Amino acid sequence: MSELKVWLTTSDQKHLLKEVDPSISLASSYQEQFKIVVDERKKYQQMDGFGASFTDASAYLVYNKLTPEKRREVMEKLFDREKGIGISFLRQPMGATDYTTKIYSYDDLPAGVTEDTELKYFSIEHDKQYIIPLLKEAIQINPEIKIMASPWSAPGWMKTTGSMIGGSLRRSYYGVYAQYFVKFIKAYEAEGIPIYAITVQNEPLYVPKEYPGMKMDWVEQADFIGEYLGPAFESAGIRTKILCYDHNWDNTTYAAYVLSNEKASKYVAGSAWHFYGGKHEAMSKIKEMFQDKEIWFTEGSGGDWVPAFFNAYMDQMMHVIRIPRNWAKTVVWWNIALDEKRGPTILSNSTCRGLIEINQQTGEVKYNVDYYTLGHISKFVRPGAYRIDSYTYMDKLESVAFLNPDGSKVLIISNRTNTAKKIQVIKDDTELFSYVLPGYASATFVWKE
């Protein structure tokens, strides 16, 4: 076995994704020992990447509120694997979300114009100001990045409310909206930004009152994909993956309906999931039912509802492990950056937290717990890696393991108890290494055989 490397985070924050000497343990004594057998012969899903979202708010802050030198440093700490956490997957909103400087779509009409069925007013000009420059810089720092896109709403004129807030998509505009996706993908590709995947609608079962959103039930989504979006992609020669659902684990009916729909399923690569309701196992349930379809985890935000540091850290490390253990090809947090007031936002009360905080007054940058928890996987597991088999002990000592394209192995372990545990990592009945992990600590182990 080649040299073992260990990166550690402890709940007292003395170690935050810090490389430590594997031969020196922080805990002098332990009461229990656990065997973790790692078996690379049992391969599961292939990983696409790990990251967050350059929302309009996040991109605005990083691009406009930092000096060029500070911005470069922040971008490297986000996207460079050596200097930072090597983010390799971005979920980009198509137009405004709740975290935006203003409400906008890619086809907003001038006064007096009520519809634009030929999409003559289509434009990504808004994104060219600061979102696209940052995406280009991210790709330049980490060429392995994959970018997916999700709309929070269709342009208001296509909807029952006439607004990006509330309502649903009028059936008479299904064909036009499909072309809106085609135009978006082509416009981004013209900027040198390929779109790897899209979801049809962010959180289609939730209609927010304050910010862009759009109700789209499973029958509507299956019809839209099967009869309009899929054929539109096909005729335009677009290879971007179409993912369905893009909402919480507490509903499996939606994804199951779309994936089993005769017209839609041939165009759908799989389903996308959020963590604000239900359990991780929902993804495994859908994978079991539709084995030829893939699973992506596309949004989980840190926020006041699980306060930092301790609670958020323990909660997020659980997700970092259990999400891939339930077939997801990605782990994606939400805003890359928010300011000291949890904005910019159109919400009257923002409770979300970004990976980093940028103070608009001072330009000071603070790296939040979310940065370090994501880093435990994004820095070490390369796109194209396979999840491989590893023992896990639910609610005690949880693990997930990967085989990287270069043959290196990655094992992430979270000690979910308050006492130190000795870990023996075993392959083919032989101990590869052992380590004593302190209580409430997490470690990423990397080695090559």
Secondary structure, DSSP 4 states (H G I P E B T S, - for coil): ----EEEEEETTSS-SSEEE-TTS-S-S--SEEEEEEEEEEEEEEEP-EEEEE--HHHHHHHHHSS-HHHHHHHHHHHH-TTTS----EEEEESS--SSSSS---S-PPPTT----TT-TT---HHHHHHHHHHHHHHHHH-TT-EEEEE-S---GGGBTTSSSSS-BB-GGGHHHHHHHHHHHHHHHHHTT----EEES-SSTT---SSS---B--HHHHHHHIIIIIHHHHHHHT---EEEEEEEETT--HHHHHHHH-HHHHTTEEEEEEESSSS-THHHHHHHHH-TTSEEEEEEB-EETTS-TTHHHHHHHHHHHHHHHHTTBSEEEEEESEEETTS-S-S-SS--EE-SEEE-TTT--EEE-HHHHHHHHHHTTSPTT-EEEEE--BTTTEEEEEEE-TTS-EEEEEEE-SSS-EEEEEEETTEEEEEEEEPTTEEEEEEE--
